[in-house]
């Protein structure tokens, strides 16, 4: 009898513990991407370059000599001193592979671009850091340099702060550390007030990293390059793959380098103007922006996470830089580089940091309606012989166009095979809700969700308004019953404008209040979508009885900046 075969355990490889590059995102969807410092896209006509190159573009290996020669000529150096790479990231990776070994060290001023530490770790090197808060920490960096120093990193303008090193400091650093590679990242150099390229390319121990992802707007093509002394470039050339960029990326980069200089220059000039305006706007709004020479502005603020999420609620993505022991953390905002997007960004920042009014949905927000409107939906359906589960009603209220409970009821009946006229459904619903004769209506079971004292505090800070799908008589009756009508300057009801998610009722409230910027608190996706479309900050509130986690997911998907579990949390968010 043969022995049964046993599976041998697969040996675990000795793998370094690495963290993949991942940027935490705000939960709301965004369409204006100001979080990755990408430049403005070249014109679509540039793609016409590719068909003329024929099918060999796809089937032949090709080294990027044409682009390297063009870049060398523009920099006034030899082609052997230029290496085209797959973005500036790959140039950094190659430098680490070539000059940073397991017994070598990288000196890195921080905060810094995350990939420096990542590639240093990948190469087995050790990291020494110096805090770069305002002025470049020249003396602190020099003190960290020793015999085992392989690379000293200088990013100017720096990411994420936009700070720069001066020409004199760069010269002194090179002279003080002749045995180490000075890795000078000028990815944002075109936006700076001083061009460090001529100086950096004269330094005997420096290699300069450039990117086509920023001013040239080619982040998706992954094209960058390194320039420096030929021996350093040779070492980096051998430290990576022989064909660093695709033929298509190479061809488009060559074409744009030839054709796009005027557009790139105009974009850079526009960004510089926006940078100054954005800095001043943030300062005026109570933030603490850092002087920047990049295509972004970094700012400290009271609550950086809230600012990121609030901007996402208005469809704008920005980058959160978390705090650490040497860095307070904040938000980095890319300058969009066009007038329309910059106006949108400016309006969003003012809306978040200087709101002029607070708007509220009524049902589920000001009024607790689980035993009134929700019960009326269930009881109306029951009058037709249809039993509705509460979860089914909640799901229906989360759908688009669910701001009308009469229509929601008719829709639910239809799904259960009952074809009823809306007028008849409305009549039965209203009889239950309003009551008749000696029978009290379900409306009597409603309660005021926030305390009057809380509403009074809010009203002292900002004018309050209501945007509701209720009929005017029902809305006014509720406000009188709970003695809060005097706190609301405007009440927009179903008779006044189309129902949400149409933004018209929100815009009507803003116009009646005489303001341009407001926050809106709602409990349904229709509320959130209407607010975003009207450029009001959308905030969600979990309705009483609903699953908070499910509600949060639903409202964040619709675009809410923040979903609150309790009404009082609104007061805590206000600036």
HELIX and SHEET records of a PDB file:
HELIX    1   1 UNK A   44  UNK A   47  5                                   4    
HELIX    2   2 UNK A   48  UNK A   51  1                                   4    
HELIX    3   3 UNK A   56  UNK A   59  1                                   4    
HELIX    4   4 UNK A   65  UNK A   75  1                                  11    
HELIX    5   5 UNK A   79  UNK A   81  5                                   3    
HELIX    6   6 UNK A   87  UNK A   99  1                                  13    
HELIX    7   7 UNK A  114  UNK A  122  1                                   9    
HELIX    8   8 UNK A  138  UNK A  144  1                                   7    
HELIX    9   9 UNK A  167  UNK A  176  1                                  10    
HELIX   10  10 UNK A  189  UNK A  191  5                                   3    
HELIX   11  11 UNK A  197  UNK A  200  1                                   4    
HELIX   12  12 UNK A  219  UNK A  221  5                                   3    
HELIX   13  13 UNK A  230  UNK A  238  1                                   9    
HELIX   14  14 UNK A  247  UNK A  259  1                                  13    
HELIX   15  15 UNK A  261  UNK A  284  1                                  24    
HELIX   16  16 UNK A  304  UNK A  313  1                                  10    
HELIX   17  17 UNK A  339  UNK A  353  1                                  15    
HELIX   18  18 UNK A  373  UNK A  383  1                                  11    
HELIX   19  19 UNK A  390  UNK A  397  1                                   8    
HELIX   20  20 UNK A  405  UNK A  415  1                                  11    
HELIX   21  21 UNK A  422  UNK A  434  1                                  13    
HELIX   22  22 UNK A  442  UNK A  445  5                                   4    
HELIX   23  23 UNK A  452  UNK A  461  1                                  10    
HELIX   24  24 UNK A  472  UNK A  481  1                                  10    
HELIX   25  25 UNK A  485  UNK A  487  5                                   3    
HELIX   26  26 UNK A  504  UNK A  513  1                                  10    
HELIX   27  27 UNK A  525  UNK A  533  1                                   9    
HELIX   28  28 UNK A  548  UNK A  558  1                                  11    
HELIX   29  29 UNK A  569  UNK A  573  1                                   5    
SHEET    1   A 2 UNK A  32  UNK A  33  0                                        
SHEET    2   A 2 UNK A 316  UNK A 317  1                                        
SHEET    1   B 7 UNK A  82  UNK A  85  0                                        
SHEET    2   B 7 UNK A 224  UNK A 228 -1                                        
SHEET    3   B 7 UNK A 206  UNK A 211 -1                                        
SHEET    4   B 7 UNK A 181  UNK A 185  1                                        
SHEET    5   B 7 UNK A 149  UNK A 155  1                                        
SHEET    6   B 7 UNK A 105  UNK A 110  1                                        
SHEET    7   B 7 UNK A 126  UNK A 131  1                                        
SHEET    1   C 4 UNK A 288  UNK A 289  0                                        
SHEET    2   C 4 UNK A 296  UNK A 300 -1                                        
SHEET    3   C 4 UNK A 330  UNK A 334 -1                                        
SHEET    4   C 4 UNK A 319  UNK A 321 -1                                        
SHEET    1   D 6 UNK A 488  UNK A 492  0                                        
SHEET    2   D 6 UNK A 463  UNK A 467  1                                        
SHEET    3   D 6 UNK A 357  UNK A 360  1                                        
SHEET    4   D 6 UNK A 518  UNK A 522  1                                        
SHEET    5   D 6 UNK A 537  UNK A 541  1                                        
SHEET    6   D 6 UNK A 562  UNK A 564  1                                        
SHEET    1   E 2 UNK A 367  UNK A 368  0                                        
SHEET    2   E 2 UNK A 447  UNK A 448 -1                                        
SHEET    1   F 2 UNK A 435  UNK A 436  0                                        
SHEET    2   F 2 UNK A 439  UNK A 440 -1                                        
END                                                                             
